[in-house]
Structure formats: C-alpha cells, structure tokens
Amino acid sequence: MMADLNLPDSEITPNQTVYVNNLNERIKKEELRKSLYAMFSTFGTVLDVVALKTMRMRGQAFIVFKDVASATSAMRTLQNIPFYDKPMKIQYAKAKSDVVAKMDGTYTEKLREKRKPQEQPAKRKAEGDGETKPKEKKDKKEKPEGGAAPSHVQPKQQPPNKILFVENLPEQANSMMLQMLFQQYGGFREVRMVTGKAGIAFIEFDTEADAGVAMNGLQHFKITNTHLMVITYAKK
C-alpha cells in the first residue's frame, strides 16, 4: 500500500494518510483496527485502516482520511497519546494510499498485472464452483444492516447525571476504544463495561455539565458501519 518508507521526515508532503507506529504488538489485528478507527474517526471521515501483523509491519498502521485537514488534526492531537499503554508516534505517510489514488484517478495496477497470470487458475476454479458462496457472504453482510435500526431511535430522556449510559455498541467494543472516544472531553473519569452484557457501558465524568457536552458530541457516533452509539444520562 505504501512505498519509500526511508524518506527523511522533512521531505514528507502533508496528505490524507497518517503513519502510526510504536503500537502495542500484543493486540490482535481486528481489535487494533477497530480501536484505531474509533479513535481517529472523531477527527473526520476515515476511508481505511491498514494494520498488518507481518514482521515488517508489526506495531505500525496507516489511517486514511478523506481530507488532509482531518489527518493533520488527528496527528497533532493524538501525538504521543497513550494507546494500549504505549505512546503513539504519528506522521504523514510517505506515499499516497491506494484508496486515495483510486479516488483521484492516479491509481495504477502494475503489481496486479504481474500477478494476474498466477491468479487465473484459481479464478477459473472459483468460477467452476459456481457463484453461490459469494452470494452467501453478501447475504450475511446485509443481515446486520437490518439490526442497525435501533441505533436511529431517539435516546430516552433522563434527568442530568454525571454518568452516561451508552448502548448499541458492537460486541468487539472494549474500554480502551470507548476511553479514546470520551477522553477528548473535559472532566472524563472512567469507562465501566458491564460484565456478561455486551453492547452497553457506563462513562463517568466529573460533573453533569461535562457529561452533557460529551453526550451531545458523540450522540449517534458511527462506531462501526452498523452501530451508531445511543447515549443517555444514567438513571439515578
């Protein structure tokens, strides 16, 4: 995806993609991608998160934004912020991402053309097996969309409280992911996950006013494509 990783930092041109390193290598790839997406998408639209577990790419990731301003804001704000107990090191990527290149029309398929002859036998085999499997995958992806309806329901009105109740979270949501989202608001104290109950959590702030600002800022935040957070004041 990226090339020429040895350019001096002074020669890197600001662009939509940021390069993040010094990440905790013990975190599973899927959890890492979701947590990075949740954290960086608070600064703008994230088009892609690339986090590979190869020897060369361990502890590193690329975050692709829709625009340079969002990438710049995220880089400046999150520089050296602890993420899974390690301070993140962030800079602009040294090459344009494939996603951005496809958007602006500069993408080339040189690598794919070299691989094409080797891929043809596998492609013929897949075609011979029929198209039922791809259709099944598509159906599986469509099912969660039907379950996303509750995320659009207006949150129930509760008296102000310094503790927020968050629901409609994906099963993969964890305290670190939520902490990175809510700690950007003043007065943040802690995240409390509910043992044995997926999809909900409590977020505590110093004051009711602090909690209200965070609730308004993150209400219906799209934590995944099919899960929009629903936030209310916790019952007293």
C-alpha positions in Angstrom: 0.0 0.0 0.0 2.8 2.4 0.9 6.2 2.8 -0.6 9.5 4.5 0.1 9.4 4.4 3.9 13.0 5.7 4.1 12.4 9.3 3.1 13.5 12.0 5.6 10.6 13.3 7.6 11.3 16.9 6.4 10.6 15.8 2.8 7.2 14.3 3.6 4.3 16.2 2.0 1.1 16.6 4.1 -1.5 14.2 2.8 -4.7 12.3 3.7 -2.9 9.3 5.2 -1.0 9.2 8.5 1.5 6.6 9.5 1.3 5.4 13.2 4.0 3.4 14.9 5.0 2.3 18.4 1.7 0.4 18.7 1.3 -2.4 21.1 2.2 -5.6 19.2 0.3 -7.9 21.5 -3.1 -6.5 20.4 -5.0 -8.7 17.9 -5.2 -7.2 14.4 -9.0 -6.9 14.3 -9.2 -5.3 17.7 -6.4 -2.9 16.8 -8.2 -1.9 13.6 -11.5 -1.2 15.3 -9.9 0.7 18.1 -7.9 2.9 15.7 -10.9 3.5 13.6 -13.0 4.5 16.6 -10.3 6.9 17.8 -9.2 8.5 14.6 -12.7 8.9 13.1 -13.5 11.5 15.7 -11.4 13.9 13.6 -13.0 13.2 10.3 -14.1 10.6 7.8 -11.8 7.6 7.8 -11.7 5.7 4.5 -9.4 2.9 5.5 -7.3 1.5 8.4 -4.4 -0.7 7.4 -2.9 -2.7 10.3 -0.9 -5.8 9.3 0.7 -8.4 11.6 3.7 -9.2 9.3 7.2 -9.0 10.8 7.8 -5.8 8.8 4.6 -4.1 9.8 4.1 -5.1 13.4 3.4 -2.2 15.7 2.5 0.0 12.8 -0.6 1.2 10.9 -1.9 3.5 8.3 -5.0 5.6 8.7 -6.5 7.0 5.5 -8.7 10.1 5.9 -11.0 11.7 3.3 -9.1 15.1 3.5 -5.7 16.5 4.6 -7.2 18.7 7.3 -8.6 15.8 9.2 -5.3 13.9 9.0 -3.4 16.9 10.3 -5.8 17.5 13.2 -5.6 13.8 14.2 -1.8 13.8 14.0 -1.4 17.0 16.1 -4.0 16.0 18.8 -3.0 12.3 19.2 0.7 12.6 19.0 2.3 10.7 21.9 -1.2 9.9 23.4 -1.0 6.5 25.3 -2.8 3.8 23.3 -2.8 0.3 24.9 -0.1 1.6 27.3 2.3 2.9 24.6 2.5 6.5 23.3 1.7 6.7 19.6 4.1 8.2 17.2 2.3 9.8 14.2 3.5 11.4 11.0 2.2 11.8 7.4 2.6 8.7 5.3 5.4 8.9 2.8 3.3 7.7 -0.1 -0.3 8.0 -1.3 -2.6 5.2 -0.2 -4.4 3.0 -2.8 -7.8 4.3 -1.6 -6.8 7.9 -2.2 -5.2 7.1 -5.5 -8.3 5.4 -6.8 -10.4 8.5 -5.8 -8.2 11.0 -7.6 -7.5 8.8 -10.6 -3.8 8.2 -10.1 -4.0 4.6 -9.1 -2.1 2.1 -11.2 -2.4 -1.7 -11.3 1.2 -2.6 -12.1 1.5 -5.1 -9.2 -1.8 -6.7 -10.1 -0.8 -7.1 -13.7 2.3 -9.1 -12.7 0.3 -11.4 -10.5 -2.6 -11.8 -13.0 -1.2 -14.9 -14.8 -0.7 -16.7 -11.5 -4.2 -15.8 -10.3 -6.1 -17.1 -13.4 -6.1 -20.8 -12.5 -7.5 -20.0 -9.0 -10.1 -17.7 -10.7 -11.2 -20.5 -13.1 -11.6 -22.9 -10.3 -13.7 -20.4 -8.3 -15.9 -19.8 -11.4 -16.3 -23.6 -11.9 -17.5 -23.9 -8.3 -20.4 -21.5 -9.0 -21.4 -18.2 -7.5 -23.4 -19.4 -4.5 -20.6 -18.7 -2.0 -20.2 -15.0 -2.9 -23.9 -14.6 -2.7 -24.0 -16.2 0.8 -21.3 -13.8 2.0 -23.4 -10.9 0.7 -26.5 -12.1 2.5 -24.5 -12.3 5.7 -23.4 -8.7 5.4 -26.8 -7.5 4.7 -28.3 -9.0 7.9 -26.6 -6.7 10.4 -28.0 -3.7 8.5 -31.5 -4.7 9.5 -30.3 -4.9 13.1 -28.9 -1.3 12.9 -32.4 0.2 13.2 -32.3 0.7 17.0 -29.3 3.0 16.5 -31.6 5.6 14.9 -34.1 5.6 17.8 -34.1 8.8 19.8 -32.5 8.3 23.2 -34.8 8.3 26.2 -34.9 11.5 28.2 -33.4 11.2 31.7 -32.6 13.8 34.4 -28.9 15.1 34.1 -26.3 12.9 35.6 -22.5 12.9 35.6 -22.7 9.2 34.5 -23.7 8.4 30.9 -25.3 5.2 29.8 -24.1 4.0 26.3 -25.8 1.3 24.3 -25.9 -0.2 20.8 -22.2 -0.9 21.0 -20.7 -3.7 18.8 -19.6 -6.9 20.6 -16.0 -6.0 19.9 -16.2 -2.7 21.8 -13.9 -2.5 24.8 -12.9 0.0 27.5 -9.9 1.2 25.6 -11.9 2.0 22.5 -14.5 4.0 24.5 -11.9 5.7 26.5 -10.2 7.1 23.4 -13.6 8.4 22.3 -14.7 10.0 25.5 -11.4 11.2 27.0 -11.3 14.1 24.5 -14.0 15.8 26.5 -13.2 17.6 29.7 -13.9 16.0 33.0 -13.6 12.4 31.8 -13.1 10.0 34.6 -13.5 6.4 33.6 -15.3 3.7 31.4 -17.1 0.9 33.1 -18.0 -2.1 30.9 -20.8 -4.4 32.1 -19.6 -8.0 32.7 -21.8 -10.5 30.8 -23.7 -7.9 28.9 -22.3 -6.9 25.5 -23.3 -3.7 23.8 -23.6 -1.4 26.8 -21.3 0.7 29.1 -21.2 3.5 31.6 -19.0 6.6 31.2 -18.3 8.8 34.3 -17.4 12.5 34.2 -16.6 15.0 37.0 -19.9 16.9 36.5 -23.3 16.7 34.9 -22.3 19.5 32.6 -19.1 17.6 31.4 -21.3 14.5 30.7 -23.8 16.6 28.8 -21.1 18.0 26.4 -19.7 14.5 25.7 -23.2 13.1 25.1 -24.1 15.8 22.6 -20.7 15.5 20.9 -20.9 11.7 20.4 -24.6 11.0 20.2 -25.2 8.6 17.3 -21.4 8.4 16.6 -20.9 5.7 14.0 -18.6 3.3 15.8 -19.0 0.7 13.0 -20.9 0.7 9.8 -23.9 -0.9 11.5 -23.7 0.5 15.0 -24.4 4.1 16.0 -24.0 4.8 19.7 -27.1 5.8 21.7 -26.2 7.8 24.8 -28.4 8.9 27.7 -27.9 10.0 31.2 -27.7 7.0 33.5 -30.6 6.5 35.9 -30.0 7.9 39.4 
